[in-house]
Amino acid sequence: MKVLMVCLGNICRSPIADGLLRKKVLEKGLDIEVDSAGTISLHQGQAPDNRMVETARKNGTDISMLRARQFKASDFDTFDYIFAMDVSNKKNILDLARTKADHNKVYMLLGELTNQEETSVPDPYYGTQKDFDHVYDLVDQATDILIKNLITRQLNIKN
């Protein structure tokens, strides 16, 4: 199974979602591949924002090795599930969808936590450390639920 996390620039929200889910997949010994991307190319090749790297580090998650890349239509062929961080990112992803099957792969990450499909992860980029901490906490909770859901979906796929 392959999961992609997507935000705007791939330097704050999607890298922390990527890092947290990777960590949890590794801890549980699951066969789930995780990656992240942004809907714009502005930060392509860059490491995550230093504030998010530090927030992750102080909470026991290393995202320093990740590098930003832009989401592309071929990601629909590679990934089974694509999680957008906000409504705008979801729209940008869906604008590249070629088929109904592509559309059906796209979800909102916080939809896993709130059961409300249009709930967005706030963008901490122009905020304070408190905003980065809040995003970390939200994404940590959402990825806890997501990993349980992926295990169930993975088992359903195998049965």
Backbone as JSON, one array per atom type, in Angstrom:
{
  "sequence": "MKVLMVCLGNICRSPIADGLLRKKVLEKGLDIEVDSAGTISLHQGQAPDNRMVETARKNGTDISMLRARQFKASDFDTFDYIFAMDVSNKKNILDLARTKADHNKVYMLLGELTNQEETSVPDPYYGTQKDFDHVYDLVDQATDILIKNLITRQLNIKN",
  "N": [[0.85, -1.17, 0.0], [0.47, 2.26, -0.73], [0.86, 5.58, 0.36], [0.21, 9.03, 0.05], [0.93, 12.25, 1.23], [-0.23, 15.57, 0.98], [0.38, 19.02, 0.74], [0.55, 22.6, 0.34], [3.26, 23.74, -0.25], [4.89, 21.64, 0.47], [6.57, 21.77, 2.7], [5.84, 22.11, 5.36], [3.19, 21.09, 6.53], [2.56, 18.64, 5.05], [5.1, 17.29, 5.16], [5.3, 16.76, 7.95], [3.11, 15.12, 8.33], [3.84, 13.01, 6.66], [6.26, 12.2, 7.94], [5.34, 11.47, 10.54], [3.49, 9.42, 9.92], [5.2, 7.6, 8.61], [6.9, 6.91, 10.75], [5.09, 5.62, 12.47], [4.22, 3.5, 10.88], [6.62, 2.09, 10.62], [7.11, 1.44, 13.34], [5.0, -0.34, 13.76], [5.59, -2.28, 11.99], [4.5, -2.44, 9.41], [3.61, -2.93, 5.95], [3.59, -0.44, 4.36], [4.07, 2.2, 2.22], [5.17, 5.54, 2.41], [4.93, 8.93, 1.37], [5.4, 12.42, 0.47], [4.15, 15.5, -0.97], [3.87, 18.68, -2.68], [1.46, 21.07, -3.9], [2.46, 23.12, -5.35], [5.5, 24.19, -7.0], [7.39, 25.75, -5.79], [9.16, 25.26, -3.6], [10.6, 23.06, -4.32], [12.88, 20.41, -3.9], [13.88, 21.4, -1.53], [14.56, 21.16, 2.02], [12.27, 20.4, 4.74], [10.57, 23.15, 6.4], [12.5, 24.8, 8.85], [11.34, 25.29, 11.36], [9.32, 23.38, 11.52], [10.83, 21.07, 11.32], [12.24, 21.23, 13.73], [10.11, 21.19, 15.56], [9.09, 18.64, 15.06], [11.37, 17.11, 15.75], [11.67, 17.64, 18.52], [9.54, 16.22, 19.41], [10.18, 13.65, 18.9], [10.28, 12.77, 16.25], [11.85, 12.43, 13.16], [12.21, 14.46, 10.44], [14.03, 15.59, 8.86], [15.37, 14.56, 6.65], [13.66, 14.6, 4.51], [12.59, 15.9, 1.33], [11.2, 18.52, -0.56], [8.78, 18.12, -3.14], [6.89, 18.42, -6.17], [3.43, 17.67, -6.57], [2.19, 15.46, -9.03], [0.3, 14.37, -11.9], [0.86, 11.69, -12.42], [1.19, 10.66, -9.91], [-1.23, 9.66, -9.12], [-1.21, 7.16, -10.28], [0.74, 5.88, -8.85], [0.13, 5.96, -6.07], [-2.09, 4.64, -3.56], [-3.72, 5.93, -1.75], [-4.36, 9.35, -1.28], [-3.79, 12.08, 0.65], [-5.0, 15.19, 1.34], [-4.05, 18.31, 2.83], [-5.59, 20.59, 3.09], [-8.61, 22.23, 1.9], [-8.14, 23.72, -0.44], [-5.77, 22.55, -1.41], [-6.78, 20.01, -1.91], [-8.58, 20.57, -4.0], [-6.73, 21.42, -5.95], [-5.34, 19.04, -6.36], [-7.39, 17.38, -7.29], [-7.98, 18.7, -9.64], [-6.09, 17.71, -11.34], [-6.83, 15.14, -11.65], [-7.63, 12.36, -13.66], [-9.5, 10.44, -14.01], [-12.46, 8.85, -12.6], [-11.56, 6.98, -10.78], [-9.11, 8.11, -10.02], [-10.09, 10.38, -8.66], [-11.35, 9.08, -6.53], [-9.29, 8.35, -4.87], [-8.53, 10.44, -3.31], [-8.49, 12.18, -0.27], [-9.27, 14.1, 2.7], [-6.92, 14.75, 5.2], [-7.58, 15.43, 7.89], [-10.15, 14.59, 7.88], [-10.09, 12.01, 8.69], [-9.84, 12.28, 11.4], [-11.93, 13.95, 12.26], [-14.21, 13.1, 11.0], [-15.43, 14.75, 9.25], [-15.36, 15.68, 6.11], [-14.34, 18.07, 4.95], [-12.55, 19.34, 6.7], [-9.74, 21.25, 7.45], [-6.15, 21.12, 7.82], [-4.57, 23.59, 9.58], [-2.41, 26.06, 8.12], [0.76, 26.56, 9.29], [2.78, 28.26, 8.47], [3.04, 31.15, 8.4], [2.76, 31.64, 11.02], [3.23, 31.33, 14.61], [5.42, 29.55, 16.93], [3.62, 28.2, 18.49], [1.59, 27.66, 16.67], [2.84, 25.78, 14.99], [3.23, 23.72, 16.84], [0.55, 23.11, 17.37], [-0.32, 22.16, 14.84], [1.34, 19.91, 14.65], [0.27, 18.36, 16.78], [-2.42, 17.97, 15.9], [-2.0, 16.54, 13.48], [-0.62, 14.35, 14.45], [-2.62, 13.08, 15.98], [-4.48, 12.59, 13.91], [-3.0, 10.87, 12.24], [-2.71, 8.68, 13.91], [-5.32, 7.64, 13.94], [-5.6, 7.28, 11.2], [-3.68, 5.28, 10.64], [-4.81, 3.07, 11.88], [-7.13, 2.86, 10.33], [-5.97, 2.38, 7.81], [-4.81, -0.12, 8.23], [-7.1, -1.65, 8.53], [-8.24, -1.2, 5.99], [-6.22, -2.31, 4.48], [-6.35, -4.98, 5.27], [-8.92, -5.54, 4.35], [-8.49, -5.35, 1.63], [-6.86, -7.55, 1.18], [-8.54, -9.66, 1.78]],
  "CA": [[0.0, 0.0, 0.0], [1.25, 3.49, -0.82], [0.09, 6.73, 0.84], [0.84, 10.31, -0.23], [0.44, 13.42, 1.96], [-0.05, 16.72, 0.1], [0.02, 20.38, 1.16], [0.86, 23.59, -0.69], [4.66, 23.79, -0.64], [5.57, 20.43, 0.92], [7.64, 22.09, 3.66], [5.34, 22.17, 6.73], [2.15, 20.14, 6.92], [2.7, 17.28, 4.48], [6.26, 16.57, 5.7], [5.07, 16.23, 9.29], [2.2, 13.99, 8.15], [4.7, 11.98, 6.09], [7.17, 11.72, 8.98], [4.6, 10.78, 11.6], [2.96, 8.15, 9.43], [6.35, 6.7, 8.4], [7.34, 6.45, 12.06], [4.09, 4.69, 13.0], [4.27, 2.32, 10.01], [7.84, 1.37, 11.01], [6.9, 0.89, 14.69], [4.05, -1.45, 13.68], [6.09, -3.27, 11.03], [3.53, -2.55, 8.32], [4.11, -2.78, 4.58], [2.95, 0.75, 3.81], [5.03, 3.19, 1.77], [4.65, 6.89, 2.64], [5.66, 10.03, 0.73], [4.68, 13.69, 0.53], [4.34, 16.39, -2.12], [3.17, 19.95, -2.62], [0.75, 21.37, -5.14], [3.26, 24.11, -6.08], [6.9, 23.77, -7.14], [8.23, 26.81, -5.23], [10.19, 24.77, -2.65], [11.09, 21.78, -4.82], [14.25, 20.05, -3.53], [14.24, 21.96, -0.23], [14.2, 20.45, 3.25], [11.13, 21.03, 5.41], [10.77, 24.38, 7.18], [13.27, 24.54, 10.08], [10.46, 25.29, 12.53], [8.63, 22.09, 11.57], [11.86, 20.08, 11.62], [12.51, 21.32, 15.16], [8.9, 20.73, 16.25], [9.08, 17.19, 14.93], [12.5, 16.57, 16.51], [11.41, 17.69, 19.97], [8.5, 15.24, 19.68], [10.69, 12.32, 18.6], [10.1, 12.41, 14.84], [12.87, 13.05, 12.3], [11.78, 14.72, 9.06], [15.1, 16.39, 8.25], [15.85, 13.96, 5.4], [12.66, 14.77, 3.46], [12.8, 16.99, 0.38], [9.95, 18.91, -1.22], [8.57, 17.85, -4.55], [5.56, 18.83, -6.61], [2.47, 16.66, -6.94], [1.98, 15.34, -10.47], [-0.8, 13.46, -12.25], [1.31, 10.29, -12.32], [1.06, 10.2, -8.51], [-2.45, 8.86, -9.04], [-0.85, 5.8, -10.67], [1.67, 5.34, -7.86], [-0.39, 5.91, -4.7], [-3.42, 4.1, -3.31], [-4.44, 6.95, -0.99], [-3.75, 10.67, -1.33], [-4.41, 12.88, 1.7], [-4.76, 16.64, 1.24], [-4.05, 18.99, 4.11], [-6.68, 21.57, 3.14], [-9.58, 22.2, 0.79], [-7.49, 24.26, -1.63], [-4.88, 21.51, -1.92], [-7.62, 18.94, -2.46], [-9.05, 21.05, -5.29], [-5.59, 21.39, -6.88], [-5.07, 17.63, -6.68], [-8.5, 16.87, -8.11], [-7.88, 19.32, -10.97], [-5.19, 16.86, -12.15], [-7.41, 13.79, -11.76], [-8.0, 12.02, -15.03], [-10.6, 9.48, -14.0], [-13.18, 8.71, -11.34], [-10.67, 6.23, -9.9], [-8.19, 9.11, -9.46], [-10.88, 11.15, -7.68], [-11.67, 8.25, -5.37], [-8.09, 8.15, -4.05], [-8.21, 11.7, -2.62], [-9.18, 12.4, 0.99], [-8.73, 15.13, 3.59], [-6.29, 14.07, 6.33], [-8.33, 15.62, 9.13], [-11.39, 13.84, 7.77], [-9.88, 10.8, 9.48], [-9.97, 12.65, 12.81], [-13.19, 14.64, 12.58], [-15.31, 12.53, 10.2], [-15.98, 15.83, 8.42], [-14.45, 15.62, 4.97], [-13.72, 19.34, 4.54], [-11.76, 19.93, 7.77], [-8.38, 21.52, 6.98], [-5.01, 21.32, 8.72], [-4.17, 24.98, 9.4], [-1.04, 26.26, 7.64], [1.49, 27.3, 10.33], [3.94, 28.94, 7.88], [3.14, 32.55, 8.81], [2.38, 31.71, 12.43], [4.21, 31.24, 15.7], [5.75, 28.19, 17.34], [2.37, 27.62, 18.99], [0.88, 27.15, 15.49], [3.54, 24.56, 14.57], [2.9, 22.71, 17.83], [-0.85, 22.74, 17.15], [-0.36, 21.33, 13.63], [1.93, 18.62, 15.01], [-0.69, 17.62, 17.6], [-3.53, 17.56, 15.03], [-1.54, 15.53, 12.53], [-0.31, 13.16, 15.25], [-3.9, 12.43, 16.26], [-5.06, 12.11, 12.65], [-2.25, 9.71, 11.73], [-3.06, 7.54, 14.77], [-6.57, 7.08, 13.41], [-5.34, 6.85, 9.82], [-2.97, 4.0, 10.59], [-5.81, 2.03, 12.19], [-7.98, 2.72, 9.14], [-5.2, 1.75, 6.73], [-4.69, -1.54, 8.56], [-8.4, -2.24, 8.2], [-8.35, -1.19, 4.54], [-5.24, -3.27, 3.95], [-6.91, -6.31, 5.5], [-10.05, -5.7, 3.45], [-7.96, -5.55, 0.27], [-6.31, -8.9, 1.12], [-9.62, -10.66, 1.93]],
  "C": [[0.9, 1.24, 0.0], [0.34, 4.68, -0.52], [0.89, 8.01, 0.58], [0.14, 11.41, 0.56], [0.74, 14.66, 1.12], [-0.5, 18.02, 0.78], [0.44, 21.34, 0.05], [2.32, 23.5, -1.16], [5.48, 22.58, -0.28], [6.75, 20.75, 1.83], [7.15, 22.16, 5.11], [4.4, 21.01, 7.06], [2.34, 18.74, 6.35], [3.98, 16.58, 4.94], [6.03, 16.01, 7.1], [4.1, 15.06, 9.22], [2.97, 12.78, 7.62], [5.56, 11.37, 7.19], [6.47, 10.95, 10.09], [4.06, 9.44, 11.12], [4.08, 7.15, 9.17], [6.8, 6.07, 9.71], [6.38, 5.38, 12.59], [4.04, 3.4, 12.19], [5.47, 1.45, 10.41], [7.66, 0.7, 12.37], [5.98, -0.32, 14.66], [4.48, -2.52, 12.69], [5.15, -3.5, 9.85], [4.19, -2.33, 6.96], [3.33, -1.65, 3.9], [4.04, 1.76, 3.47], [4.4, 4.57, 1.91], [5.54, 7.91, 1.94], [4.84, 11.3, 0.91], [5.03, 14.53, -0.68], [3.59, 17.69, -1.84], [2.48, 20.23, -3.94], [1.44, 22.47, -5.94], [4.72, 23.65, -6.09], [7.88, 24.73, -6.47], [9.39, 26.29, -4.37], [10.82, 23.45, -3.09], [12.57, 21.57, -4.47], [14.69, 20.56, -2.17], [13.83, 21.04, 0.91], [12.95, 21.11, 3.84], [11.54, 22.29, 6.16], [11.46, 24.03, 8.5], [12.39, 24.48, 11.31], [9.71, 23.97, 12.65], [9.62, 20.97, 11.86], [12.12, 20.05, 13.12], [11.31, 20.84, 15.99], [8.83, 19.21, 16.22], [10.16, 16.56, 15.8], [12.21, 16.54, 18.0], [10.31, 16.72, 20.39], [8.9, 13.83, 19.23], [10.49, 11.84, 17.17], [11.12, 13.15, 14.0], [12.3, 13.21, 10.89], [12.85, 15.47, 8.27], [15.57, 15.86, 6.9], [14.89, 14.16, 4.23], [13.0, 15.97, 2.58], [11.49, 17.25, -0.37], [9.95, 18.51, -2.68], [7.14, 18.25, -4.89], [4.7, 17.62, -6.96], [2.31, 16.65, -8.45], [0.9, 14.3, -10.74], [-0.38, 12.0, -12.13], [1.29, 9.76, -10.9], [-0.22, 9.39, -8.32], [-2.17, 7.4, -9.4], [-0.02, 5.11, -9.6], [1.03, 5.07, -6.51], [-1.82, 5.4, -4.63], [-4.32, 5.12, -2.61], [-3.66, 8.25, -1.03], [-4.51, 11.55, -0.34], [-4.0, 14.34, 1.57], [-4.83, 17.25, 2.63], [-5.14, 20.05, 4.22], [-7.51, 21.51, 1.87], [-8.96, 22.69, -0.51], [-6.55, 23.23, -2.26], [-5.68, 20.38, -2.55], [-8.13, 19.33, -3.85], [-7.93, 20.97, -6.33], [-5.24, 19.97, -7.3], [-6.13, 17.11, -7.64], [-8.52, 17.49, -9.5], [-7.0, 18.5, -11.91], [-5.73, 15.45, -12.33], [-7.91, 13.56, -13.18], [-9.24, 11.15, -15.1], [-11.33, 9.53, -12.66], [-12.32, 7.95, -10.33], [-9.64, 7.16, -9.26], [-8.89, 9.91, -8.36], [-11.08, 10.37, -6.38], [-10.48, 7.97, -4.46], [-7.82, 9.34, -3.13], [-9.12, 11.92, -1.41], [-8.57, 13.6, 1.7], [-8.15, 14.41, 4.8], [-7.12, 14.22, 7.6], [-9.73, 15.01, 9.05], [-11.31, 12.54, 8.55], [-10.14, 11.08, 10.96], [-11.36, 13.17, 13.15], [-14.42, 14.01, 11.95], [-16.07, 13.61, 9.43], [-14.99, 16.05, 7.29], [-13.74, 16.93, 4.66], [-12.93, 20.05, 5.64], [-10.3, 20.05, 7.33], [-7.37, 21.56, 8.12], [-4.58, 22.77, 8.52], [-2.7, 25.09, 8.97], [-0.29, 27.11, 8.67], [2.56, 28.25, 9.78], [4.11, 30.38, 8.34], [2.83, 32.75, 10.29], [3.56, 31.65, 13.38], [4.52, 29.78, 15.99], [4.5, 27.47, 17.85], [1.57, 27.0, 17.82], [1.53, 25.86, 14.98], [3.24, 23.42, 15.53], [1.47, 22.19, 17.64], [-0.98, 21.82, 15.93], [0.23, 19.95, 13.93], [0.92, 17.77, 15.77], [-1.86, 17.11, 16.76], [-3.14, 16.4, 14.12], [-1.17, 14.24, 13.25], [-1.59, 12.38, 15.55], [-4.51, 11.83, 14.99], [-4.33, 10.89, 12.13], [-2.43, 8.48, 12.62], [-4.31, 6.85, 14.24], [-6.35, 6.54, 12.0], [-4.65, 5.5, 9.79], [-3.91, 2.85, 10.93], [-6.7, 1.79, 10.97], [-7.25, 2.05, 7.98], [-5.02, 0.26, 6.98], [-5.98, -2.25, 8.19], [-8.57, -2.31, 6.69], [-7.41, -2.2, 3.91], [-5.79, -4.68, 4.12], [-8.09, -6.57, 4.58], [-9.59, -5.97, 2.03], [-7.47, -7.0, 0.13], [-7.41, -9.97, 1.15], [-10.46, -10.77, 0.7]]
}
